[in-house]
Amino acid sequence: MKLRILGCSGGIGGDRRTTSFLVDEDILIDCGTGVGNLSVEEMRKLRHVFLTHTHLDHIATLPLLVDTLYSDLHGRPLIIHALHESMEIIKEHIFNWQIWPDFFELPDKNRPSIEFQAMSAGEILEIEGRTIEMIPVNHSVPGVGYRVQNGSGSFAFSGDTTTNDTLWEVLNGHDDLDLLVIECAFSNSERQLSDLARHYCPETLIADMAKLRHKPRVYITHLKPGEEDKIFQEITEGLTDFDVVRLHSEDHFQL
């Protein structure tokens, strides 16, 4: 199983791209601005998009992706997997003929270009030998993370979250975890804002990592632009029991 990081920043500017990960050639996890790194030929291989939540940095290119692929999706819609609550938000506020055309009705209602398949927290899907497990987390809108596994490896992505028990309980319920991608959006000096926005800061992330019984490689994502070095330094100074690496766009992993 291959994992390609298309975007992993908490914002844009320069080479920063927001969250989107490519699993093999056909699965996206989140649909932030990093999707723009794909060629049109690579986009045409996509069959599934798994969303963690509906904040713009995680769904920004979904409308443009569907528009780009429109002629390829007739009779073979792009499948969007998300919480039911997330689907309702996207239908009401994005594909509503005002922000963007309703591709649930194009080219017609019987042959839509996109299809939503609601998932529930705890549900596991199998797609061609890969299992994708939806994990509830603690964010300011309904949000989830995912654990993905095939016969040779596994990784997990926290999505956007702050202190919780659900992510760690699910990960501890499995026998292994090779790689963990986890967010940390603010520095400790912004702890109050971090708690309000329900993101990790180094203090809260370090406290929660003590709940994990596995020792995966840990990659930090969603760092606030301009404060990346400060946040990462605070993490590495306190999270000494793990091999911690800062995630970058176009990092590639083989699992």
DOBA-276203 format. One record per residue (C-alpha): residue number from 1; x, y, z. Coordinates in Angstrom, 3 decimals. Layout:
+-----+----------+----------+----------+
! pos !       c1 !       c2 !       c3 !
+-----+----------+----------+----------+
! NUM !        X !        Y !        Z !
...
+-----+----------+----------+----------+
//
This chain:
+-----+----------+----------+----------+
! pos !       c1 !       c2 !       c3 !
+-----+----------+----------+----------+
!   1 !    0.000 !    0.000 !    0.000 !
!   2 !    1.297 !    3.420 !   -0.996 !
!   3 !    0.604 !    6.688 !    0.801 !
!   4 !    1.359 !   10.008 !   -0.870 !
!   5 !    0.986 !   13.276 !    1.028 !
!   6 !   -0.524 !   15.817 !   -1.360 !
!   7 !   -1.015 !   18.485 !    1.297 !
!   8 !   -0.580 !   18.700 !    5.058 !
!   9 !   -0.383 !   22.362 !    6.068 !
!  10 !   -2.728 !   24.346 !    8.246 !
!  11 !   -2.856 !   27.012 !    5.530 !
!  12 !   -1.543 !   28.150 !    2.172 !
!  13 !    1.334 !   30.272 !    0.886 !
!  14 !    4.470 !   29.287 !   -1.002 !
!  15 !    4.675 !   25.509 !   -1.160 !
!  16 !    2.026 !   24.970 !    1.530 !
!  17 !   -0.982 !   22.832 !    0.572 !
!  18 !   -3.910 !   21.918 !    2.793 !
!  19 !   -4.836 !   18.408 !    3.798 !
!  20 !   -5.203 !   15.635 !    1.271 !
!  21 !   -3.629 !   12.169 !    1.197 !
!  22 !   -3.573 !    9.726 !   -1.725 !
!  23 !   -3.783 !    6.009 !   -0.925 !
!  24 !   -2.481 !    3.936 !   -3.820 !
!  25 !   -3.986 !    5.536 !   -6.932 !
!  26 !   -7.714 !    5.429 !   -6.255 !
!  27 !   -8.456 !    6.708 !   -2.729 !
!  28 !   -8.260 !   10.230 !   -1.324 !
!  29 !   -8.453 !   11.040 !    2.348 !
!  30 !   -9.683 !   14.628 !    2.488 !
!  31 !   -9.766 !   16.972 !   -0.448 !
!  32 !   -7.827 !   20.105 !    0.448 !
!  33 !   -5.713 !   22.193 !   -1.902 !
!  34 !   -3.088 !   19.455 !   -2.119 !
!  35 !   -5.289 !   17.697 !   -4.684 !
!  36 !   -4.033 !   20.297 !   -7.160 !
!  37 !   -0.687 !   18.479 !   -7.141 !
!  38 !   -2.290 !   15.649 !   -9.105 !
!  39 !   -2.264 !   15.610 !  -12.881 !
!  40 !   -5.587 !   15.216 !  -14.669 !
!  41 !   -4.513 !   11.682 !  -15.601 !
!  42 !   -3.928 !   10.895 !  -11.914 !
!  43 !   -7.278 !   12.418 !  -10.976 !
!  44 !   -9.031 !   10.135 !  -13.450 !
!  45 !   -7.870 !    7.106 !  -11.428 !
!  46 !   -9.654 !    8.299 !   -8.277 !
!  47 !  -12.711 !    6.296 !   -7.244 !
!  48 !  -13.231 !    7.135 !   -3.544 !
!  49 !  -12.904 !   10.204 !   -1.317 !
!  50 !  -13.030 !    9.808 !    2.470 !
!  51 !  -13.704 !   13.067 !    4.321 !
!  52 !  -12.776 !   13.704 !    7.946 !
!  53 !  -14.979 !   16.806 !    8.317 !
!  54 !  -16.331 !   19.799 !    6.413 !
!  55 !  -13.929 !   22.636 !    7.186 !
!  56 !  -12.774 !   24.347 !    4.017 !
!  57 !   -9.109 !   23.356 !    4.241 !
!  58 !  -10.222 !   19.709 !    4.004 !
!  59 !  -12.823 !   20.019 !    1.222 !
!  60 !  -11.692 !   23.065 !   -0.801 !
!  61 !  -10.971 !   21.242 !   -4.052 !
!  62 !  -13.848 !   18.741 !   -3.950 !
!  63 !  -16.112 !   20.913 !   -6.161 !
!  64 !  -13.286 !   21.611 !   -8.604 !
!  65 !  -12.248 !   17.947 !   -8.680 !
!  66 !  -15.756 !   16.840 !   -9.613 !
!  67 !  -15.991 !   19.547 !  -12.268 !
!  68 !  -12.628 !   18.535 !  -13.741 !
!  69 !  -13.659 !   14.868 !  -13.913 !
!  70 !  -17.238 !   15.526 !  -15.021 !
!  71 !  -17.042 !   13.862 !  -18.427 !
!  72 !  -15.394 !   10.791 !  -16.867 !
!  73 !  -18.043 !   10.336 !  -14.165 !
!  74 !  -21.129 !    9.651 !  -16.308 !
!  75 !  -22.337 !    6.234 !  -15.195 !
!  76 !  -19.337 !    5.860 !  -12.867 !
!  77 !  -19.735 !    8.416 !  -10.085 !
!  78 !  -17.026 !    9.446 !   -7.660 !
!  79 !  -17.929 !    7.951 !   -4.277 !
!  80 !  -17.736 !   10.319 !   -1.298 !
!  81 !  -17.570 !    8.631 !    2.129 !
!  82 !  -18.332 !   10.782 !    5.158 !
!  83 !  -20.513 !   11.163 !    8.211 !
!  84 !  -24.173 !   11.789 !    7.416 !
!  85 !  -23.885 !   15.196 !    9.102 !
!  86 !  -20.964 !   16.103 !    6.834 !
!  87 !  -22.884 !   15.095 !    3.750 !
!  88 !  -25.808 !   17.324 !    4.694 !
!  89 !  -23.499 !   20.312 !    5.203 !
!  90 !  -21.825 !   19.830 !    1.827 !
!  91 !  -25.120 !   19.371 !   -0.008 !
!  92 !  -26.637 !   22.477 !    1.562 !
!  93 !  -23.676 !   24.823 !    1.354 !
!  94 !  -21.546 !   23.703 !   -1.612 !
!  95 !  -23.458 !   21.761 !   -4.277 !
!  96 !  -26.469 !   24.080 !   -4.135 !
!  97 !  -26.440 !   25.834 !   -7.559 !
!  98 !  -25.253 !   29.041 !   -5.862 !
!  99 !  -21.741 !   28.186 !   -4.695 !
! 100 !  -21.372 !   25.349 !   -7.228 !
! 101 !  -23.596 !   23.262 !   -9.535 !
! 102 !  -25.353 !   20.328 !   -7.907 !
! 103 !  -23.432 !   17.393 !   -9.276 !
! 104 !  -25.825 !   15.084 !   -7.445 !
! 105 !  -28.227 !   16.006 !  -10.247 !
! 106 !  -25.813 !   16.236 !  -13.166 !
! 107 !  -26.001 !   15.017 !  -15.829 !
! 108 !  -29.332 !   13.934 !  -14.275 !
! 109 !  -30.651 !   12.579 !  -10.985 !
! 110 !  -30.524 !    8.999 !  -12.225 !
! 111 !  -26.900 !    9.330 !  -13.333 !
! 112 !  -25.205 !   11.679 !  -10.854 !
! 113 !  -21.525 !   12.545 !  -11.107 !
! 114 !  -20.981 !   12.036 !   -7.385 !
! 115 !  -22.542 !    9.671 !   -4.897 !
! 116 !  -22.447 !   10.031 !   -1.138 !
! 117 !  -22.175 !    6.862 !    0.936 !
! 118 !  -22.719 !    7.727 !    4.583 !
! 119 !  -20.506 !    6.058 !    7.156 !
! 120 !  -20.928 !    5.830 !   10.902 !
! 121 !  -18.159 !    6.115 !   13.466 !
! 122 !  -16.754 !    2.644 !   14.027 !
! 123 !  -17.736 !    1.397 !   10.575 !
! 124 !  -15.146 !   -0.433 !    8.492 !
! 125 !  -15.160 !   -0.606 !    4.688 !
! 126 !  -13.093 !   -2.938 !    2.544 !
! 127 !  -11.972 !   -1.698 !   -0.855 !
! 128 !   -9.882 !   -4.095 !   -2.922 !
! 129 !   -7.906 !   -5.541 !   -0.023 !
! 130 !   -7.695 !   -2.363 !    2.042 !
! 131 !   -9.794 !   -1.790 !    5.146 !
! 132 !  -10.728 !    1.776 !    6.087 !
! 133 !  -12.053 !    2.283 !    9.612 !
! 134 !  -13.828 !    5.494 !   10.598 !
! 135 !  -12.888 !    6.719 !   14.085 !
! 136 !  -14.792 !    9.409 !   16.031 !
! 137 !  -12.687 !   12.336 !   17.273 !
! 138 !  -13.276 !   15.645 !   19.067 !
! 139 !  -13.483 !   18.684 !   16.793 !
! 140 !  -15.598 !   21.834 !   16.521 !
! 141 !  -17.765 !   20.224 !   13.821 !
! 142 !  -18.593 !   16.511 !   13.485 !
! 143 !  -15.243 !   14.931 !   12.717 !
! 144 !  -13.498 !   11.605 !   12.334 !
! 145 !  -10.118 !   10.070 !   11.728 !
! 146 !   -9.312 !    6.926 !    9.750 !
! 147 !   -7.231 !    3.800 !   10.182 !
! 148 !   -6.210 !    2.122 !    6.920 !
! 149 !   -4.750 !   -1.364 !    6.630 !
! 150 !   -3.866 !   -3.906 !    3.996 !
! 151 !   -2.031 !   -7.207 !    4.229 !
! 152 !    1.375 !   -5.628 !    4.733 !
! 153 !    0.933 !   -2.479 !    6.806 !
! 154 !   -1.284 !    0.065 !    8.497 !
! 155 !   -1.497 !    3.788 !    9.141 !
! 156 !   -3.873 !    6.121 !   10.949 !
! 157 !   -4.789 !    9.754 !   10.451 !
! 158 !   -6.319 !   11.727 !   13.297 !
! 159 !   -8.176 !   14.268 !   11.184 !
! 160 !   -8.654 !   17.497 !   13.124 !
! 161 !   -9.109 !   16.912 !   16.838 !
! 162 !   -8.158 !   17.831 !   20.361 !
! 163 !   -8.029 !   15.752 !   23.545 !
! 164 !  -10.131 !   12.608 !   23.241 !
! 165 !  -10.175 !    8.963 !   24.198 !
! 166 !  -11.915 !    7.482 !   21.156 !
! 167 !   -8.995 !    7.671 !   18.735 !
! 168 !   -6.607 !    5.994 !   21.146 !
! 169 !   -9.055 !    3.290 !   22.185 !
! 170 !   -9.595 !    2.261 !   18.575 !
! 171 !   -5.888 !    2.264 !   17.730 !
! 172 !   -5.079 !    0.264 !   20.859 !
! 173 !   -7.710 !   -2.280 !   19.846 !
! 174 !   -5.552 !   -3.374 !   16.912 !
! 175 !   -2.398 !   -5.459 !   17.066 !
! 176 !   -0.187 !   -2.989 !   15.231 !
! 177 !    0.218 !    0.491 !   13.816 !
! 178 !    3.109 !    1.332 !   11.506 !
! 179 !    2.555 !    5.039 !   10.966 !
! 180 !    0.509 !    7.715 !   12.710 !
! 181 !   -0.274 !   11.075 !   11.106 !
! 182 !   -1.575 !   13.416 !   13.758 !
! 183 !   -2.440 !   17.094 !   13.811 !
! 184 !   -1.032 !   19.859 !   15.978 !
! 185 !   -2.277 !   23.253 !   14.868 !
! 186 !   -1.141 !   25.722 !   17.536 !
! 187 !    1.794 !   26.398 !   19.836 !
! 188 !    1.474 !   26.157 !   23.607 !
! 189 !    1.284 !   29.958 !   23.846 !
! 190 !   -2.042 !   29.711 !   22.005 !
! 191 !   -3.469 !   26.978 !   24.239 !
! 192 !   -6.697 !   28.910 !   24.850 !
! 193 !   -7.387 !   29.289 !   21.119 !
! 194 !   -6.369 !   25.699 !   20.526 !
! 195 !   -8.903 !   24.448 !   23.061 !
! 196 !  -11.621 !   26.715 !   21.666 !
! 197 !  -11.011 !   25.533 !   18.093 !
! 198 !  -10.613 !   21.934 !   19.297 !
! 199 !   -7.178 !   21.380 !   17.866 !
! 200 !   -4.141 !   19.903 !   19.539 !
! 201 !   -1.315 !   22.063 !   20.811 !
! 202 !    1.928 !   20.344 !   21.937 !
! 203 !    0.828 !   20.103 !   25.592 !
! 204 !   -2.447 !   18.371 !   24.817 !
! 205 !   -0.954 !   16.177 !   22.100 !
! 206 !    1.841 !   14.971 !   24.352 !
! 207 !   -0.641 !   14.136 !   27.120 !
! 208 !   -2.827 !   12.148 !   24.714 !
! 209 !    0.061 !   10.272 !   23.097 !
! 210 !    0.660 !    8.641 !   26.483 !
! 211 !   -2.601 !    6.744 !   25.880 !
! 212 !   -1.178 !    4.911 !   22.838 !
! 213 !    0.301 !    1.475 !   23.477 !
! 214 !    1.910 !    1.204 !   20.022 !
! 215 !    5.168 !    2.855 !   18.974 !
! 216 !    4.583 !    3.891 !   15.356 !
! 217 !    6.492 !    6.482 !   13.406 !
! 218 !    4.709 !    9.742 !   14.204 !
! 219 !    4.269 !   12.447 !   11.568 !
! 220 !    2.963 !   15.868 !   12.567 !
! 221 !    0.493 !   17.615 !   10.263 !
! 222 !   -1.666 !   20.772 !   10.167 !
! 223 !    0.979 !   23.111 !   11.614 !
! 224 !   -0.052 !   26.778 !   11.590 !
! 225 !    1.747 !   28.702 !    8.807 !
! 226 !    4.591 !   30.795 !   10.153 !
! 227 !    4.783 !   28.890 !   13.442 !
! 228 !    5.747 !   25.469 !   12.118 !
! 229 !    9.241 !   25.444 !   13.641 !
! 230 !    8.052 !   26.641 !   17.049 !
! 231 !    5.224 !   24.104 !   17.277 !
! 232 !    7.393 !   21.225 !   16.114 !
! 233 !   10.167 !   22.111 !   18.555 !
! 234 !    7.689 !   22.111 !   21.451 !
! 235 !    6.457 !   18.685 !   20.368 !
! 236 !    9.888 !   17.103 !   20.050 !
! 237 !   11.049 !   18.523 !   23.376 !
! 238 !    8.178 !   16.837 !   25.183 !
! 239 !    7.422 !   13.751 !   23.104 !
! 240 !   10.664 !   11.898 !   23.699 !
! 241 !    9.292 !    8.344 !   23.667 !
! 242 !    8.432 !    8.442 !   19.949 !
! 243 !   10.239 !    8.949 !   16.662 !
! 244 !    8.570 !   12.220 !   15.597 !
! 245 !    8.885 !   13.722 !   12.115 !
! 246 !    7.365 !   16.812 !   10.535 !
! 247 !    5.175 !   15.855 !    7.582 !
! 248 !    5.688 !   17.573 !    4.219 !
! 249 !    3.762 !   17.707 !    0.974 !
! 250 !    4.945 !   15.034 !   -1.456 !
! 251 !    6.238 !   12.738 !    1.259 !
! 252 !    5.789 !    9.162 !    0.060 !
! 253 !    5.395 !    6.009 !    2.162 !
! 254 !    5.296 !    2.318 !    1.315 !
! 255 !    3.384 !    0.199 !    3.815 !
+-----+----------+----------+----------+
//
